[in-house]
Amino acid sequence: MDHMRPAPRFSVPTLCTTAVLLAALGTNSCTRSTPLSQFPALENEFVNKSLSFSPVGASGQGLHKFRGHDFDLELDDLSNSGIQNQRQFYADFHKKLESFDKTSLSPEDRADYDIMDTQIGLALFDIDIAESTRHSPQTYVELIGSALFNPFVLEYAPKAERFDHIIARLNKIPDFVEVAQRRLFSVPAVWAEVAKGENDGNIELITKTLAPAVPAEKKAAFDEASSRALDSLRTFGRFLKEELPERSTRRREDGKQNPEPDWRLGAVHYGIKFKLALATNSTPDQVLADAEKRLAAVRAQMLELSLPLHAVWFAAHGTHDDLKGGERENRVVREVLDHIAENHSTPTSYLDDARKDLDQARQFAADKNLLTLPVNSNLAVIPTPEFMRGIYGVGGFNPAPVLEPKLGAFFWITPIAVDWPKARVESKLREYNVFNLQLLTIHEAMPGHYVQGEFANGVQPQSRRVLRAIFGNGPYVEGWAQYITQVMLDQGYLNNSPELRLTLLKQELRVDANAIIDIRMQTNRMTDAEAMTLMETNTFQEHEEAVAKLQRVKLSSTQLPMYFLGWRDWLRVRALDSGSSLQAFHDKALKEGAVPLSVLARLLTGKDLQ
């Protein structure tokens, strides 16, 4: 996820920040003289070098060694010099990329060109404008968690060897934490608070998950390394709680208190990132207008579907004909949704119920021949790792390593915390009732992100597969999961249950609201209270869901609109290729990997999105 802060700090004399970002947005001025035959080598260079900047990410994707580096033993270099090295590479590579005549490339190579160009823009945006390594403590905390968790769960080598890698990384944590404490400043309070909770999760990971699993012959080395690492993490926790807030808001020389750092990107920076991250020509305000219009239409659709159910379940007090407009919609739909929400899991059955839903969804997709299902049995349903629960409050999907796909993929379900009060537990379970848990399982796993990831792992050549898997288009990824969920229901999943359809419409409202609150809040046009009203009253979300989403919009930017844009554009691509069967369309679309949906339309049909 993205953790963004404004205020540029770095500069490279050869290519200024503004010039690079404008170039990534489409301005080209360099002489195009490099032979097209050299493009595959350039793509391979970009993939490998970009991965090498994150040894933790590289080894997690199955790239274990590269040019003398053993990534399994390393942590990322987030020092000032390490970040400057990244910046120089991206600035230089942009010049190399512009030396090609893009219009003469094949359609597939042109798609890869655009992905690299966009990724350069995003990387430089993060380094020069967002400065996540200066302002986002989650960057450090989540990287530590991934560094330790991935070799534990991914069986790419014998267990003893993987614990050697864990021990090597544990030994590097004290220096890594020192870099974090030296570099972090001007951190929004919500970011520090979330990072503190995730840092506690890393401590739990070491003491409660890794320590009991250490092979006997590695125990002494593990205990020594983990002792130093735990001391550092506990010190870092105190830093996050006590020193960092003071550092971020200390008084100025004139005695006045500095304002709390703002998590918002602001309209200008948000607009730049929006175009890069979403690969869209639509402006934030155009998407905002579309989402607000769609929200009103879906609410009307929900009222129409709710009225017959309401007449059965609430015959005693009628359909509230005395109320008008939105007030009647709110009352009728809310009563029906509340009735549906009563059918939900328990905290102890929540995870197992998702596993059962997974089997049911897989069977239905196979029976309806919606697409070619993976032959691998490498999907596991597990609790969300504690160090990721700050951003993944409900669940998520972690795909198999792109270079080692047989190692396994994970459908995360965030469990109900044992110390939650009863009202909070009930709110979470009501939101993810038996129908919404079905939709979550379809979206994240079957035939959503898991199936999408398995297709993507078959893209050739390898450099293209890695590029589109790691740096692929977000609306393509999130839009697929939303689109195929609708297809499942359109094909009669759960016997055309009106309760399930109404729950999907509620989810569509949430997708609309996601785009609205991200655009409005990141550009400072919506308050917390207004966002909560939109979510709880106008889109019928439970309080716990709304609180989690409010936190998420403060932790990330431009990610939440991906669902709206992607869902809309997958339907538009399908309309262009309506002559193909569902299976044929889905298979050939997924075999492309995560290209922008405008590119997908041209690759499949030779037509532009309408």
N, C-alpha and C positions, 0 to 999 in steps of 0.2 A: 504494500500500500504506500500511498504517497504521503509524506509529511513535509509540508512546505512552509518556508519562511521567506519574506522579501528581504531586500537590502543586499545588493551585490558587494562582494569583497575582493574577488580575484580578478586579475587581468593578465592577458598575454599580449605583448606588443604587436605580434604579427596579425592578429585577428581579433577585433574587439567583440565584446559580448553581443551588442546590438546587431552587428553585421552577421554573426553566426546564426543568431536566432532568426533574423530576417531571411537568411539563406535557407535555413531549414524549413521556413514557411513558403519557400518557392522562388526566392530571388537568386538568379544564376548569372554569373558574369565571367567565369573562367573560360579559357580556351579549351574546347573539347577535342583532344587529340589522342587519347589513349585508345589503342585497338580494342574492339569489343571482345576479342578472344581472351583478354586479360581479366574480364569481369569475374569469372568464377574464382580466380585466385584472390582477387580483392575481397570478395564476399567471405571467403574462408579466413582471410586475415582479420576481417572485422569480427567475425564470430569468435575466433580463438582469443584474440587480444581483449575483446570486451569481457569475455568470460574470465580471463586471467586476472582482471582487476578485482574479482571477487573469488578467491580460492574456495570459500565456503559454498558459494553458489555453484561454482564450476564442479566441485566434487559431488555436490548434491545432484547435478545433472549428468553425472557419469564421466566427466573429464577429470581424471585423477592426476595425470602428469602432463606437463607441457613445458618444453624448453628448459629442462633441468629442474623445474619446480615440482615438488610433491604436494599438490593442493590438499591432500587428506590430512596433512600435518600442520596446515597454516590457517591463520585468520586473515581477514582483509586488512589492508593498510589504509586506514582512514586518517592518517596524519596529514598535515598541511602539504608536505612534499608528495605524498601518495595521491592526494586529490589533484594537485597541480599536474602530476604525470598523466592522470586521466584526461584532464582538460586539454593538455597539449596533444595527446593522441587524437581526440575527437576533432580538435581544430584542424590538425594536419590531415586527418582522414577525410574531412569534408572537402578539402581541396582536391584530394585524389578522386573522390566520387564525382565532383563536378567536371573532371577532365574527360568523362565519358559523355557521348551523345545519347542521352536517355531515350530519345525518340526512336533511335535505331536499334535499341535492345529488343529482345523477344518479349512478349507479354509477361511471361513468368519472371524473367530477369528484371523487367521494369517494375514489377511488384516488389521484388526484393530491394531494388534501388530505393523505392519510396519508403520501405520499412527502415532501411539503414539511415536514410536522410532524416526521417522522423525521430529515430532513436538518438541520433546526434543532437538534434534540437532539444529533446527532452533531457539528455545528459547534461548539456551545457546550461539549460534552464535550472536544473537542480544544483549544479555547481556554482553558477554565477548569481542566480536570483533567489532560489529557494534555500540554498545552503543547508541542506538537511543535516549534514554532519556537524554543523555549528549550532543548530537550533532544535534538532529532533533527537532526544535521548532514546526513543524507541528504535532508531536506526541501530544503535549499539546493542541494546538489550535483545532485540529480536535476532540479530546476527549471532550473538553468543548462543542463544537457544537453538538456532538452526545448526550451528557448528557442532553442538553436542548431540542433538536429537537425531539428525540425519544418519550418522554412522551407527547409531543405536538401532534404528528401525529398518535401514536399507541394508540388505545382506549382500553387499558387493564383494565381501571378503570374509574369511573365517572370523568368528566372533572375537577371538584373541587378538587378531590383527586389527580389527575395527576398534577394539579398546585401546590399542597402542595409539591409534589416531585420536581418540577421545582424550587420552592422557596428554598427548603432545599439545592439543589445543587447550586443555585445562592449564598447562604450564604457561601458555601465552596470555591467559586472561588478565593477570595483574598488569602487564604492560599495556594491553588493549584498553583496560579500564582507565589507566593513567592518561592515555590519549584522549579518551572521552571527557574526563574531568578537566583536562587542560583546554579542550576546544569548545565545550558547550557553554553557551551564554544566550541571554535573551530568549528564554524558553517559555512558551505559554503554560500556565498553571495546569491545564488539563493534560498537556503532553507529559509534563513531569509526573503527574499523578498516575497516569496510565503506565508510564515506564516503570514507576516504582512497583506497581502491582505485577507487571511482567518480570521485573527483576526478581521479585519474590518467587515467581514461578520458576525461574532458572535455578534458584537455590533448591526449590522442591525437586526439580528435575535431577539435580546432582545427588541430593541426599536420599530421595525416596524412590527414584526410578533407576538411576545408573548404579549407585552404590550396591544395592542388593543383587545386581546382575553381573558384577565384575567376576571374571574367571579367577579362580584361586591364585594362579601363578602371576596375575597382574595386580593383585590387591594392594601390595605394599606400595607399588609405584602410583596406583590410583589414589590411595589414601594421602600420600605425600602431595601429589599435584592438586587434588581436590581441596585439601586443607588450605593451601595458599589461594586457590581460586575463590573459595567460599569467603575467606577473609576479605578479599578484594570486592566481591559482590556485596557483602554486608556493608563495607565502607561506601560503596557506590550507592547503596540504598539510602544510607544516611545523607550522602551528598545530594541525592535527588530530593529528599524530604526537607533538608535544612539549608544547605549552602546554595544550591542552585536557585531556589526562589529568591533568596536575598541578592544573589549575583544578578538576577534578571530584572529586579525592580529597585536596586539601591538608589539612594538619594543622589541628586546631582550636586555640583559644587555650590549652586545657589540655594541649596537646602530643600528644594522641591522634590517630591517623590516622582520618579519616572513612572509612566503608565505601564500597566501590565502588558507584556508582549502580546500581539494580536495573532491569532491562528488564521485569520482570513488572508487570502491572497490579494484581495482588492481587484477592482474591475479590469485594470490594464493587464496585470500579470495573469489573472484568471483567463482573460481572453486569449492570451498567447498560449498558455498551457492547454486550454480547451481545444484549440485547433490542432495542436501537436498530439495530444494524448488520444483524441477521438478520431483523428484523421477525417475531419468533416469540414465542409465549406459553410455549414450553418453557423451563425453566431450564437453565443449563449442566449441572447434575448430572443432570437428566432425559435430556438429549442424551448425556451421558457414559455413562449406563447403557445407553441404546439402542445406542450405538456399540460398547461392550464386548461386549454380547450378540450383536450382528451379527458382530463379528470372529470369535467362536467358531464361529458357524454357517457362515461362509464358509470357514474353515479345514477344517471337516469336508467341505464340498462339494469343496474342492480335493483332498483326499485321495482322495475317490471318483473324481474325474476323472483323477487322477494314476496310480492303480494300474494300469490297462490299459497306459498308456504306459511305466510303470516295468517292467512285465513283459516288454515288448519290448526296451527299451534296457538293462535291468540284470538280465537273466535269470540271470546268473552268481551273484548273491548274494541273490536272492529279495526279498521285500517287507518284510523286517525285522519279522516276526511276533513276534520275541522282545521287541520294544520295546512299551511301553504308552502310550496316550493321546497327549498332546502331543508326547512324544519321538518316537513313530513318525510322527506327522504331519510333524514338522519334518524328519525324515530322508528320508522318501519324497518329499515335495513338493519339498524343496530339491534333491534329486538330479535330479528331472525338470526343475525350473526351470533348474538349472545347465546341463543338456543343451540346453534351448531357447535359453539365453542365448549359446551358442557361435555361433549364427547371427546375426551383427551386421555393421554397416557398418564402414568404416575411417574414420579422422579426415578423410580427404580426400573420401570419398563421402557422408558423413553428410548434408550439406545437399541434395545432388542426390537422394539416396534419399527424403528427405522430399517433394521436389517430385514425384517419380514416384508416391509414395503418395497425394498430393493428387489427381492425375489419376485414379487408380484408384478412390478413394473417391467422387469426383464422378460418375464413370460408373455406379457401383453404385447410388448414391442416385437417380440419374435412371432407371435401368433398373427399380428397385423402386417408383418413383413415391412415395417417402417424403414428399416435400414439394415445393413449388414452388421450384426453384433460381433463384438470382439470374441475371439476364441480363447483368449487368456483368462485365467481365473486369478488375476493379480490385484483385485480390489478388496481392501479391508475397511470395515467401518470401525472407527476408533474414536475415543474422546479427543477433543481438540487439545493439543498441547497447551499447558498452562501459560507458557510464555507468549502464546498467540491469542489468548482469550480477550485481550483488550480491544482488538479490532474485529475478531471473529466471535461475536457474542452469541451467535446462533449455531453456526457451523460453516463448513467450507470444503473445498476440494483441493487436494495436493496431488498433482499428476505424477505418474511414474517418471523417473529420470529420462530425459529425452535421448540420452546416449546409452541407457541401460533399462529399457522399458519393461523388461521382465521382472525387475526388482519389486515392482508393486506401486500401486496408487492408493491414496487414503481419502476416504470420505469422513471428514471430521464432524462430529456432533458435540456441541458444547454442553456438558452435563449441567444439571441443576445443582448449584452449590449447596452443601449440607447446612451451611449457616444462614441461608436466606430465610427471612420471615415468611410465614405462610402466604400472606397476600402477594408477595413477589413471586413465589413459586407458582401460585395459581394463575397469575397474570401471564407468566411465560408459557405455561402448559395450555392455557386457553388460546393464546395466539398460535401456538403450534399444536393445534388439536389434531385429531386423526386425519382430517382432510388436508390441513396445511402441512403436516408432516409428510404426507404422500407427495405433495407438490415440491417440498424441499428435497425429497429423495430423488424425484424425477429430475429436478434442476441440477443438483450437484453431481448425481451419479448416473442414473439409468433412465433414459438414454441421453442425459445431459452432458455435463463436463467430462465424465469418465469416458464415455464413448467418443466424444470429440477428441480427447487427448490420445486415445488409442489410434484413431485415424491419423492424427497429426504425427504420431511416432513412425508412421510409414512413409512420410514425405521424403522424396529423393530429389537431388543428392543430399548428403548429410549436412552440408553447410546450410542449405536451404531449410532443412528440417529444424535445425537448431535455431536458426534466425527466426523462423515463423513461430516456433514454440515459445521462445524466451522473450522475444521482442514483438510478438504479434499484436494484432489490433484488438483492443478491449471490447468495443461494441460487437465485433464478430464473436468473441468468446462468450460474453454475457448474453448477447442477443440470441445465440443458438439455444442456450439453456431455457430462456423464456419462450422462444418460438416453439421448440419441440415439446415443451409442456403443453402449450395450446394444442398442438397437433395430437398429442395423446388424448386429450379430452375430446377434440373434434372427432376422433376415431372411436369414441365410446368408452373410454376408461371408466371403471367402476360403474358400468351399466348406465352411462349418461346421468350420473347422480346430480340433481340440481344443487345439492349442498356443496359438492365439489366444484361445480361450475361457478357458484356464487363465491366460493373461496378463491378461485382463480381470478375472478373479477376484482375481488378485494386486493389480491396480489398485484393486479394491473394498476389499481389505484395507488398502491405503494410504489410501484415503478414510476408512475407519474409524479408522486410526491418526492421520490428520491431526486429526480431531476430538478424539481422546483426548489427544494430546500438547499441543494448544493449550489445552484446558480445564485439564488437570492442571498443566502447566508455568506457565501464566499465573497460576494460583491457588496456586502453590508446593506442589504435591502430587506432583511427579515430578522426579527428578534427571536430569542429562544422561545418566548411565550407564543409568538405567532406560529413558529414551527411546530410546537406541541399541539396547538389548536388544529393546524392543518392535518397532523397525523392522527390525533386521537378523535377529533370530532368529524372532520371532513373525509378522512380515509379510513376510519373505523379501526385503527390500530390499538392494541392493548397498551396500557401505560408502560409496561416493561419494555416492549418493542420500541415504543417511541423514545424512551430515555436512551436506549442503546443506540438508536439511529442518530439522535442528537449528538451523542458523543462521537459517533463515527464521522459525521460531517465535519467535526472539528479536528479529526485526526487525518483526514484524507481530503483530496480535492480532485474534481473531474472524474472520479471513479463512479460515483452514484448515477450520473446521467448515462453511463454506458448501457444500462439495462433498457432505458427508454429508446435511445437511438438504435441500439442493436435489434431489439424486438421489432420495431417499426421497419427497419431496413431488411431484415431477414424475410419478412412478409412481402416486401416489395421485390426482392430478388426472386422469391418463389413465383410471384405473379408474372415476372418476365419469362420464367421457364415452366409455365403451367402445363406445357405439353408433355413433360416428363412425368413418369410415375413418382410417387413419394420416395420409394426406395432409390430409384435412379438419381433423383435430384439430391437427396440427402447424401448418398455415397459420393457423388462427384464433387459436391460442395465441401464436404468434410475432408476429402483427399487433397484439397488445396492448402489446408492449414489456415492459420489466422491472418488472412489478408484483409485489408479494409473492404467493407461490403460493396463500395462502389467499384473496387477492383474485381471483386468476386463476380459481380454482375457482368462485367466485360469479359472475364475469363470464361464464364459459362455460356453466355448468350451473345457476346459481341455488342451488347446494348448498354446504354447508360441508365442508371436508376431514375425513375420518373418521380 
